[in-house]
Amino acid sequence: MKRSRCHDRPSTNAGGPGCRICAGAGFLNYPSLIRKTPRKPIRIFLQSGANDLNWEFGHWPLANQQMAAALEWAGYDYRFVFGNGSHSGKHGAAILPDALRWLWRD
């Protein structure tokens, strides 16, 4: 079965462990899994803000920093943009054109 190239170019804006669904799916384990499994042929774009959520389900800025560190350690083609924003789509929307150009470059 041939996969669409869309699955090879994930992008997150203010992504994090902060919901019951994400936490239940093992989001906090992803950095560890990235370090322990063979690298996949994907390119990843992450965006987060220093003032994102820090609540009962986790610390989103720290979770994104840990994810970026794991991606770097494992040798992934990734880009992590860390701003000062809070949990909103403003920063992600502002950089979306650049993010898409970066993700889909040849």
C-alpha positions in Angstrom: 0.0 0.0 0.0 1.4 3.4 -1.0 1.0 6.2 1.5 0.2 9.7 0.7 3.1 12.2 1.0 0.8 14.2 3.4 1.7 11.7 6.1 5.4 12.4 5.6 5.1 16.1 6.5 3.4 16.6 9.9 3.0 20.0 11.4 1.9 21.0 14.9 1.0 24.4 16.3 0.9 24.6 20.1 0.8 20.9 20.2 1.1 19.2 23.6 0.1 16.6 26.1 -2.7 18.6 27.6 -5.8 16.8 26.8 -7.1 13.5 28.2 -7.0 12.0 24.7 -3.4 13.0 24.0 -2.3 11.9 27.5 -4.1 8.6 27.1 -2.5 8.0 23.8 0.9 8.3 25.4 1.9 11.8 24.2 4.4 12.1 27.0 6.1 8.9 25.9 6.7 10.2 22.3 10.2 11.7 22.9 11.4 8.5 24.4 9.9 6.5 21.6 11.5 8.7 19.0 14.9 8.1 20.6 14.3 4.3 20.7 12.9 3.5 17.3 14.5 3.7 13.8 14.2 7.0 12.1 11.2 7.4 9.7 11.5 9.2 6.4 9.5 12.2 7.5 10.0 16.0 7.9 8.4 17.6 10.9 7.4 21.2 11.8 6.7 22.2 15.4 5.5 25.5 16.8 5.0 26.4 20.4 5.0 29.4 22.7 6.7 30.1 26.1 3.3 31.1 27.6 1.4 28.0 26.4 -0.5 25.8 28.9 1.0 24.6 32.1 -1.8 22.7 33.9 -2.8 19.4 35.4 -2.2 17.5 32.1 1.3 18.8 31.5 3.6 21.6 30.6 3.1 22.2 26.8 6.2 24.4 26.2 8.4 21.9 27.9 6.8 19.0 26.1 7.5 20.6 22.8 11.1 21.4 23.7 11.5 17.7 24.7 10.0 16.6 21.4 12.3 18.9 19.5 15.3 17.6 21.4 14.4 14.0 20.7 13.9 14.7 17.0 17.3 16.4 16.8 19.0 13.5 18.7 17.4 11.0 16.3 18.6 12.9 13.3 15.1 13.9 11.9 14.6 16.7 9.4 12.6 19.0 11.7 12.1 22.6 12.5 11.0 24.0 15.8 9.8 27.6 16.1 9.4 28.7 19.7 7.8 32.1 20.3 6.5 34.0 23.3 2.8 33.3 22.6 0.1 31.6 24.6 -2.2 28.7 23.7 -3.7 30.2 20.6 -3.5 29.9 16.8 -2.1 33.4 16.3 1.6 32.6 16.0 1.0 29.4 14.1 -1.3 31.2 11.6 1.3 34.0 11.2 4.1 31.5 10.3 1.9 29.0 8.4 3.0 30.0 4.9 6.7 29.7 5.8 6.0 26.4 7.6 4.3 25.0 4.6 7.1 26.1 2.3 9.7 24.6 4.6 7.7 21.3 4.9 7.2 20.9 1.1 10.6 22.0 -0.1 12.4 19.6 -2.4 
